[in-house]
Amino acid sequence: MKNNFLVISLAFLLSCSNEHHDSTEHEHHHGHANHHMNQRPFEELVDHFENPERDKWQQPEKVIAFLGDLKNKTVIDIGAGTAYFESRIKEPSAKLIAADVDDRFIEYMNARIKRNNLSNLSTRKAEYENPPIETSEADVVFMVDVYHHIENRVDYFKKVKSGLKPKGHLIIVDFKKGDFEVGPPDEMKLDALQIINEMKEAGLKLSEIDSTSLKFQYLLRFE
């Protein structure tokens, strides 16, 4: 069933992509993605990430389900922001690591951990060029609405691959192309086919795709 769904979804993506996108397309736009986000005050970013209205379109329970069985797994969220997803993961045996490049979000998440007694969650400082992951450390690495912020992506995800355990998975959730009421400007977005091609260059193989469960985003699993 999963393989059939994968074939159908890939066919859908190919039918929606009328031209080839290489890894350098939109380089200028993606180079300014972080600048674009940081134009907003920190408090406004927190309000955006934690706004109850986000739950309606983000549907975090579907994203968490896509992560798979997390029992006794080490899970690293790259670009965790406010630990929006970690605060909703209910598997107590999972070791959750929320990483971000912004010290303000690290402080926010540390306060959240203390306030809500999230004993299986810790934070980690990330760097723009190097993923916050040790060799063969993670069962699951995921990033939500972060991929389009990363430059030198093939090199970056080669390093992510080295941080996965032998049966580990990388989950990428990001915005579909189009002008929607949520998400970054369309020129900063990447279609799923481009991500699949870039991950292939990085040595990661697509194993599952869901382009229908979320209105504005696709979900991709690589191994």
N, C-alpha and C positions, 0 to 999 in steps of 0.2 A: 504493500500500500504506500509506504513512504517513498519507494523508488518511483512509483507511478506518479505520485504527487510532485516529486522533484522534476520529472520530465515535463509534466504539464506546466508547472510554474516557470521552468526555463523557456519553454516555448512561448509562454505569455510575455516574458521579459524580452525575448528576441523580437517578437512581433511589435513591441512598443519602442524598440530601439532602432531608429532609422539610419543611424550612422555610427561609425566606430569611435569610441572614446579612448584615447590612450592616457597613460598615467600623468602626462604633462598638461592635459587640457584643464582649463580653469585654474592654472597654477597661480595666477595673480590673485584670483578671488579667494582661493583656499589659503594663500599666504596671509590674508587679512581676516580670516575667520575669527581668530582669537581677538584681534583688535575690535572687530565688529561687536562681539559679545561684551567686551569689557568697556564699551561706551556706556553701558547701563550701570547705574550704581549697584554696589554689592547687595544692598537690602532689596533692591528691585529684582535682582537675579534670584535671591532666596525666595521671595514672594512668588516669582514665576514658577520655580521648581516645585514649591510646596503648595501651590494653590490647589484647593480641592477640585477646581474645574479641570485641572490637568488629568485627574484620574479618569475622566470621561473619555478622553481621546487616547491617552497613553495606555490605559488598561493594564496596569502593572502586573496584575495576576496572570495575564497571558504571556508577558515577557518572562516572568519568573517560571512559569510552566515550561517555556521553551528552553530554559537552562537545563532541564532534565532533573534526574534524581540527585539531590545534593547531600544525601546522608553521608556523613564522615568525609565530605569533599572539601578541598581548599578552593575557594572562589575569590577571584580578584576582579574588582570593578575598576576599570581605568576611566578616569574622568567622573568620579562618583558624585561630585558636587555636594549635595546635602545629605547623602546616603538615603536618598528617596527609595531606592529599591531594597537596600539592606534592611531598612526599618520594617519592610513588609515580608521579608523572607522568614518563614516560620520554622525552618528546620534547625533545631537547637544544636545538632551535632556538626553542622557545617562550620568551617573556619572561614569567616568572611573578612576580606581585606578591601577597604575602600580607599582608593588612591586618587589624588588630584594634584595638579601643579600649583594651585592657588592656596597659599597659606591661610587665607581667610576661610576657605571651605574646610581645610583641615581643622582649624579651631572650632568651626561650627559643628563638624561631625564629632569631634572629641567631646564637646559639651553635650551633644545628643546622646552619645554613648553613656556618659555619666548620668545624665538626667533620666534616661530610660532603662538603665542597667542592661545594656546590650553586651553581655559578657563574651559572646562569640564574635564580636566585631572589633576590628582594630583599623587604624588609619595608616597610610603610608604616603610619603611625599613622592610625587612623580616628577619626571623631567620631560621636557618637550621632545628630546631626541632619543631618549632611552626608556623603554617600558619598565614599570616598577615591578619587576618579577625576577626571581632567582632561577637558575637553571633547574629544569624539571621540578618546579615547585607547585604548579597549579593543575588541578583537575579541570577547572573551568575559568576562562578569562572572558569577560564580556565588557562591552562598551555600548552605551546608548546615546545616540545623537552626538557622538564624539569623533567618529571616523573622518568627517569632512574637515576637522580642525588639524589633522595630522599631516605634516609634510614629510617628504622622503619616506613614503609609506611602505614601499617594498622592503627597504632596509629595516625599518621599524618593526615590521611584522615577521621578518626573519628572526629578530631577537625575541619576539613574542613566542614564536614557534619553539625556540630553544627552551623557553620557560614552561612549556606544557609537559605534563607527564605523558608516558607512552600512549595512553588512551584518552588524553585530554582533548578538550574542545575549545574553540574560540567562537564566541557569539557576537555578531555585529548587528545592531539595530540602528537604522538611520532613516532619514527622510527620503521619501520618493520625490522624484522630479515633479515640479508643478508649483503654481502659485496658490498656496493655501493660507488659511487664517492663522496657522501655527507653523513654527519652524523658521529657519533662516531664509534669506532671499534665495530665489531659485538658482541663481548663478553660483551659489556656494554648494549646491547639492550635487550628489553623484548618483547616477543610476546604479542599480544593483549589479548589472552586467560588468560595469567597470570595476567594482569592488571584487567580483569573482575573478576577473582577469588579473588584477593586482595581487590577490591572494595566491593565485596559481604561481605567479612569479616569485612569491615569497616562500613557496613550498608547501602551501596549505590547500587542501582539497575541499571543495564544497560537498557537504553531506546532506544538507537539508535546507530548504527555503520555504518561507511562508510570506507571500506577498498580498494576502487577503485578510488576515485576521485583524490587522490594524489599518485604519483608514489612511493615515498619513505616512506610515513607515513600513519597511520590510524587515524581516528577521532572517538572518543568515547564520548557518552553523558550518564551521570548518574544522577539519581534523588533519 
